[in-house]
Amino acid sequence: MPANDQSYSSYNRSRSNLHRPSIAARRRQLRRRRAAALFALVVIIVALIVEVGKHSSTPTNHATTTLQKSTTSLMPTTTSIPANGGIGSYAVGYVTQDITYTLNGRTRSLPTIIRYPSLGTPGFKYQSPGSTSDKLEAPYPLIVFSQGFDISAEAYIALLNTWASAGYVVADPTYPSTDPGAPGGPQRSDLVNHPSDLREVLNYVSSMNSMAGSPLNGIIDSSSIGVVGHSDGGDVSLAAVANSADIIPGIKAAAILSGAEYQPFGGSYFSNGQNTPLLVVQGTNDNINPPGCSAQIYNSAAKPKYFLGLVGASHQPPYLDSGADQTLVMTMTTLFFDTWLKGETSGVQLLNSQAQSAASISFWSNGTSIPETLNGSCPGAPNNG
């Protein structure tokens, strides 16, 4: 990967016959339709699951929790929207950037893919390298995603595409020492460096807003930043908003997908009155990061906070595999960020409505207590009780 990829291909579309007021109005309609469409999709999938269950003599099992290495390439491919891609109102472009910095006297390299709303028709050239950004409603909030241990960052392509197509700049760095492609195999001991990596990625990508020649020039709203991560990546995202040793100022919202508090980070959690809005997502059959880990986070956090429990789900499938759980995760995370990064006034109402429609496969808490059965120990967390 080049150290500073400034070679961008262009993808231009004539807008001479378009009028800004009508385009802006159409974008607002598309956002509302996106939310409605996602809502309807969840309802349909849930209904199908219920109907299948009526005619099945044995319950359907969730996928196993065995960790598997992803063979997903770092570079996205230019394709039509995948079925599990989360269709939004924007086409999606991307650029790659090798972000390097020095930590403790050593150079760290973070290959990063950055998706963004681009010109084009959603559903065609869904991921177009270096395509012209759509600046009509810019700037867009920035979301940085942190991968799980021994899982490729691009294995989460459906989630990443969903957020970008919904009107976000989305960066997903590869943490090389915990990636499946790490020389000699992934080393979990490097996780302690990831909060610093995350900070560097946030700073660098934000600076691309003023980088001449970049499709990201002028489209990043650095005052509206969110973080999200799965598993160990959830640990990193949580530390950035709740751990006294690793807090990154300016983050406005965080989604923790089957994550945990992590003792080796040091510091203390929720000790300084942190109240960054949190969405905590957890499968009830997760034996990698058990429900007690997410319960600990949720119970310790101040409001506004939300808990999405996925009934019968294990550690990876809700985030990597297409299906009802992943669709619900895509929907709820998007609505959560719409609420706290875009200021959508109907966001909380939509979150509650979506959760109610999916009650057969999940449960939802909006600042209220969660089922007592979820409370339990969390191995490796500072407070194991």
Summary of the structure (lengths in Angstrom):
residues: 385
radius of gyration: 19.9
end to end distance: 44.3
largest distance: 63.0
contacts: 1363
relative contact order: 0.13
helix: 35%
strand: 21%
